Amino acid sequence: MRTMSPIYEGSRPTCQGPDPAPGAEQAAAIHARARGTIRNVAGGRPGHTVAPRSPAPGGAGRGSLDVHFGVWIRPRDPLRTRSTGRVVQSRRRAGNSLSRRSSCATLPAHSKRVAIMELNARVLARQEVAPGLIILRVAPEGWALPPFEPGQFAVLGLPGAAPRVPEAEPENPPPPPHQLIRRAYSIASSSRQHEYLEFYLALVRTGALTPRLFRLHVGDRLWLGPRFSGMFTLRHVPADAHLVLVATGTGLAPYMSMLRTHLAESAHRRTAVIHGARYPSDLGYRNELEDLARRHPHLTYLPVVSRPQGAVPPWSGAVGHVQDIWRAGLIARAWGFPPEPAHTHVFLCGNPQMIEDMVRLLEGEGFREHHKDAPGQIHTERYW
Ligand SMILES: Cc1cc2nc3c(=O)[nH]c(=O)nc-3n(C[C@H](O)[C@H](O)[C@H](O)COP(=O)(O)OP(=O)(O)OC[C@H]3O[C@@H](n4cnc5c(N)ncnc54)[C@H](O)[C@@H]3O)c2cc1C
């Protein structure tokens, strides 16, 4: 057993677990359908037949992985190598597979030929924020995390055979046990952190992947896509522009990465974080954000909840939705001037309905959505 540091200041440390086993030469490539978005990536590529394998004491057979939820590659796979019996993909194919959106990430040099569908990462820490909300730290095994920009997302996966939490709705029909279910998740950790990635996850009881992710414990294996993608970054924002970062629920994750990487120290610009949740206990990262705002006067943290009734301790903060915070002019009060398109960029992340409402509100005040060929001040990341 070993103890790791708490996930964030003020949190309950629930990070105890076994030392990770020595990593095999495991890197992963993925074969998601190349589409404009990574949302709802699931299923195998035609021609690749895989089957689940339960833990095998004493080692697994040729072409297999001796890991929990390990995925065994059947001999008839076309990309199987003669020397190792493992299925491989070329670096070029892996690089093309995730998303057509641009990425700064590159595969580690040693993963030019990589086995697919291996459970190539391990849970390093797991913290329950509230029922249905967890923070998960995931470390790669036997490969190095490529660089990423704060705001980008990674892909997590588990096979259909992985167990689900009991509170999940029954699956009808359940996915094939061999199918690797994959979904995109914004990275919440600093891009200066090279040991692990942190994710802020909400349980979707009817969902395919989250009921399985929520069953993971420290030390369990899962699949982590080896490339990180996404345009929801500060790349297209002038360095001196002020920032309003608006999130519902786990939509806070990309902002945590931005703040932890460099934003909290960027004293030359004002940054406001508006975080909406149903209950006060659902305000993940609240302690860390309150602490950052105390230490950095240019940073404003504006949490808002829609159901404060019965909270213990009682909620004395803003009640309503993130849109209400914008309308109430709370940012202008904190900054001493109103956020305007001439000098402010607004990021919107999470619930698509919130994003739609906020875009309408902002467009009424002269802000424009940012597009590659038509730069604007509104940047969006819809989670579903
Ligand atoms: C770029 C990107 C980044 C993302 N980052 C995160 C993240 O950091 N944290 C996170 O928790 N999720 C994130 N998501 C959502 C995530 O990819 C999955 O969609 C989500 O975890 C549900 O997966 P599932 O397989 O359990 O449910 P699915 O079987 O895929 O979905 C079932 C249905 O549930 C609804 N749904 C999906 N997500 C939610 C939600 N959060 N709340 C309520 N209903 C939902 C949708 O209508 C969906 O069709 C992100 C999505 C995208 C596109």
The ligand as an SDF file (V2000), in Angstrom:
LIG
                    3D

 53 58  0  0  0  0  0  0  0  0999 V2000
  -14.9420   17.1130  -25.7530 C   0  0  0  0  0  0  0  0  0  0  0  0
  -15.7230   16.4520  -24.6410 C   0  0  0  0  0  0  0  0  0  0  0  0
  -15.2310   16.4890  -23.3500 C   0  0  0  0  0  0  0  0  0  0  0  0
  -15.9500   15.8920  -22.3160 C   0  0  0  0  0  0  0  0  0  0  0  0
  -15.4710   15.9780  -21.0450 N   0  0  0  0  0  0  0  0  0  0  0  0
  -16.1800   15.4410  -20.0170 C   0  0  0  0  0  0  0  0  0  0  0  0
  -15.7140   15.5740  -18.6680 C   0  0  0  0  0  0  0  0  0  0  0  0
  -14.6620   16.1660  -18.3980 O   0  0  0  0  0  0  0  0  0  0  0  0
  -16.4660   15.0060  -17.6870 N   0  0  0  0  0  0  0  0  0  0  0  0
  -17.6380   14.3360  -17.9500 C   0  0  0  0  0  0  0  0  0  0  0  0
  -18.2640   13.8440  -17.0070 O   0  0  0  0  0  0  0  0  0  0  0  0
  -18.0910   14.2110  -19.2180 N   0  0  0  0  0  0  0  0  0  0  0  0
  -17.3930   14.7290  -20.2490 C   0  0  0  0  0  0  0  0  0  0  0  0
  -17.8430   14.5800  -21.5340 N   0  0  0  0  0  0  0  0  0  0  0  0
  -19.0110   13.7090  -21.7750 C   0  0  0  0  0  0  0  0  0  0  0  0
  -18.5210   12.2720  -21.9790 C   0  0  0  0  0  0  0  0  0  0  0  0
  -17.7940   12.1710  -23.1910 O   0  0  0  0  0  0  0  0  0  0  0  0
  -19.6730   11.2620  -22.0530 C   0  0  0  0  0  0  0  0  0  0  0  0
  -20.6050   11.6880  -23.0050 O   0  0  0  0  0  0  0  0  0  0  0  0
  -20.3760   11.0990  -20.7140 C   0  0  0  0  0  0  0  0  0  0  0  0
  -19.4530   10.7010  -19.7140 O   0  0  0  0  0  0  0  0  0  0  0  0
  -21.4760   10.0390  -20.8140 C   0  0  0  0  0  0  0  0  0  0  0  0
  -20.9050    8.8390  -21.2400 O   0  0  0  0  0  0  0  0  0  0  0  0
  -21.6820    7.4670  -21.0460 P   0  0  0  0  0  0  0  0  0  0  0  0
  -21.0440    6.4700  -21.9410 O   0  0  0  0  0  0  0  0  0  0  0  0
  -21.8070    7.1020  -19.6160 O   0  0  0  0  0  0  0  0  0  0  0  0
  -23.1330    7.8080  -21.5600 O   0  0  0  0  0  0  0  0  0  0  0  0
  -23.6650    7.6460  -23.0640 P   0  0  0  0  0  0  0  0  0  0  0  0
  -24.1530    6.2690  -23.2260 O   0  0  0  0  0  0  0  0  0  0  0  0
  -22.6470    8.1260  -24.0250 O   0  0  0  0  0  0  0  0  0  0  0  0
  -24.7580    8.7610  -23.0600 O   0  0  0  0  0  0  0  0  0  0  0  0
  -26.0560    8.6440  -22.7370 C   0  0  0  0  0  0  0  0  0  0  0  0
  -26.7310   10.0220  -22.8890 C   0  0  0  0  0  0  0  0  0  0  0  0
  -26.5790   10.7400  -21.6610 O   0  0  0  0  0  0  0  0  0  0  0  0
  -26.5130   12.1390  -21.9090 C   0  0  0  0  0  0  0  0  0  0  0  0
  -25.3220   12.6830  -21.2450 N   0  0  0  0  0  0  0  0  0  0  0  0
  -24.0250   12.5810  -21.5960 C   0  0  0  0  0  0  0  0  0  0  0  0
  -23.2320   13.2020  -20.6940 N   0  0  0  0  0  0  0  0  0  0  0  0
  -24.0630   13.6830  -19.7570 C   0  0  0  0  0  0  0  0  0  0  0  0
  -23.8490   14.4050  -18.5630 C   0  0  0  0  0  0  0  0  0  0  0  0
  -22.6270   14.7760  -18.1400 N   0  0  0  0  0  0  0  0  0  0  0  0
  -24.9280   14.7310  -17.8170 N   0  0  0  0  0  0  0  0  0  0  0  0
  -26.1650   14.3750  -18.2180 C   0  0  0  0  0  0  0  0  0  0  0  0
  -26.4290   13.6930  -19.3450 N   0  0  0  0  0  0  0  0  0  0  0  0
  -25.3920   13.3510  -20.1050 C   0  0  0  0  0  0  0  0  0  0  0  0
  -26.4960   12.3260  -23.4000 C   0  0  0  0  0  0  0  0  0  0  0  0
  -27.7950   12.6890  -23.8130 O   0  0  0  0  0  0  0  0  0  0  0  0
  -26.1190   10.9760  -23.9270 C   0  0  0  0  0  0  0  0  0  0  0  0
  -26.6180   10.7820  -25.2030 O   0  0  0  0  0  0  0  0  0  0  0  0
  -17.1630   15.2070  -22.5820 C   0  0  0  0  0  0  0  0  0  0  0  0
  -17.6470   15.1630  -23.8980 C   0  0  0  0  0  0  0  0  0  0  0  0
  -16.9490   15.7840  -24.9130 C   0  0  0  0  0  0  0  0  0  0  0  0
  -17.5050   15.7330  -26.3120 C   0  0  0  0  0  0  0  0  0  0  0  0
  1  2  1  0
  2  3  1  0
  2 52  2  0
  3  4  2  0
  4  5  1  0
  4 50  1  0
  5  6  2  0
  6  7  1  0
  6 13  1  0
  7  8  2  0
  7  9  1  0
  9 10  1  0
 10 11  2  0
 10 12  1  0
 12 13  2  0
 13 14  1  0
 14 15  1  0
 14 50  1  0
 15 16  1  0
 16 17  1  0
 16 18  1  0
 18 19  1  0
 18 20  1  0
 20 21  1  0
 20 22  1  0
 22 23  1  0
 23 24  1  0
 24 25  2  0
 24 26  1  0
 24 27  1  0
 27 28  1  0
 28 29  2  0
 28 30  1  0
 28 31  1  0
 31 32  1  0
 32 33  1  0
 33 34  1  0
 33 48  1  0
 34 35  1  0
 35 36  1  0
 35 46  1  0
 36 37  1  0
 36 45  1  0
 37 38  2  0
 38 39  1  0
 39 40  1  0
 39 45  2  0
 40 41  1  0
 40 42  2  0
 42 43  1  0
 43 44  2  0
 44 45  1  0
 46 47  1  0
 46 48  1  0
 48 49  1  0
 50 51  2  0
 51 52  1  0
 52 53  1  0
M  END
$$$$
